[in-house]
């Protein structure tokens, strides 16, 4: 009896202590919510919050919670209190209409290699706005089509050289996307089989794949010692060092009288611009912007095109309809150009449906309230993190019937004309929307049309297409797959 008591009594004592701590934490949590007048939301556990309940696809879990708590609700993710925005109206209201108050950026441990700088991680400030405006103006004037067409030549030749044998489409299109953003930044491209180039691509793809497991440190920073977090940090630092090497090499050839790309335009501003504005353009900012743009311009667009190929392989009738439209409008003697785009409605509808069906960024990067902000009847305190669930926009069953069905026709009106859809926001909205939107739109159109015009694609014999389901990480990563390509006979009708 005494032996049993010696076991039970300490257990009861420790249990009571845990209960007391648990209740105290709940009291603090509830009091904090009431004090800050935060929107209601699901209960979580002490310390970890709702993290254990988010599941494999947190975007779906948060959509279910929105049905209970409304389109603006609060969750505790580890040590972070976050307001979640669900649906187009909530996102537009907070990010666009109240953008000046909600465009801050909290610390994101995953991207520590950027040191809180650059278009991705810099807090909302005069410097961040200046860099964004500078980038937008440059891209608006750049000859994106010429730089993209040069890379498409290399991409098509690479595929021809496979002679119909299977190749890794993900890796190939990543190489093409990296070269296009590299051309915009530096003015030149790299060969697909260049070891340094392959290492660069492998580094950011590996980092993106690890980000799902490593993201725990964003909410529980004290767990950064975990192997997956340490490995993720190494992967991101490796990527960062590769881009720094490219930048350092590029600087050696700098000529004040020439502009090879966006980096030179930035250097002109730094070296010869208005002396009162030079503090806005430092070497540290240049490096962070270069790394941010290279990552965004490489991974997001190539991921979208990879999903696109999966959908075209799964829907060959759509692929053939694209080819028929290209043959009718463009012909067979030249490649499609941006001037053809207004006359290719089915191509445009298909690109929009590709972006909608498996939106590659299910969540916004966290925003931060820059001041106490009134949202949906609640006061969101300064410094509070705000996350948009973009998946809820593109998978809204009320707006998109059977949203998992791949159907480009949903972007046509009753007269068969391509329609403008207000809540189609693949590049987000507001002051933190994607600065590379114009580049991405042009690139996706030119690459997809060139591929479909030039080749037919099929799954290698004995292999099957993977399911159209990805892994949520830094982006919604598609499964790996291989394809075979056969040149179309452009001489036949």
JODA-V402163 format. One line per field, one symbol per residue. ss: DSSP state (A for helix, B for strand, O for the rest). psi: psi as a letter, one per 30 degrees, with the letter a starting at -180 (. if undefined). Layout:
ss: ???
psi: ???
//
This chain:
ss: OAAAAAAAAAAAAAAAAAAAAAAAAAAAAAAAAAAAOOOOOOOOBOOOBOAAAOOOOAAAAAAAAAAAAOOBBBBBBOOBBBBBBBOAAAAAAAAAAOAAAAOBOOOOAAAAAAOOOAAAAOOOOAAAAAAAAAAAAAAAAOOAAAAAAAAAAAAAAAAAOOOOOOBBAAAAAAAAAAAAAAAAAAOOOOOOOOAAAAAAAAAAAAAAAAAAAAOAAAAOAAAOOOAAAAAAAAAAAAAAAAAAAAAAAAAAOOOOOOOOOAAAAAAAAAAAOOAAAAAAOOAAAAAAAAAAAAAAAAAAAAAAAAAAAAAAAAOAAAAAAAAAAAAAAOOOOOOOOAAAAAAOAAAAAAAAAAAAAOOOOOBOOOBBOOOOBBBOOBBBOOOOBBBBBOAAAAOOOOOOOOOOOOOAAAABOOOOOBOOOOOOOOOOOOOOOOOOAAAAAAAAAAAAAAAAAABBBBOOOOOOOOOOOOBBOOOBBOOOOBBBBBBOOOOOO
psi: eeeeefeeeeeeeeeeeeeeeeeeeeeeeeeeeeefhllllkkalkefbgefgfaeifeeeeeeeefeflfjlkljjbgkkkkkkkleeeeeeefeegeffggljlkjeehfffhgllfefkljleeeeeeeeeeeeeefflieeeeeeeeeeeeeeeeeffhglkljeeeefeeeeeeeeeeeefglllkegkeeeeeeeeefeeeeeffeeffefffiffgffkeeeeeeeeeeeeeeeeeeeeeeeeefgkkfgljfaeeeeeeeeeegakefffffileeeeeeeeeeeeeefeeeeeeeeeeeeeeeefifeeeeeeeeeeeeeeaffllklfffefgieeeeeeeeeeeeeikfiekllklkkflkkjkhgljjlkfkkkkkifefefgjfeejkiffkjjfffgkafggkklkjegjifgalafgljfgeeeeeeeeeeeeeeeeeelkklkkkfllkllikakjbeljkllklllkkkkljffl.
//
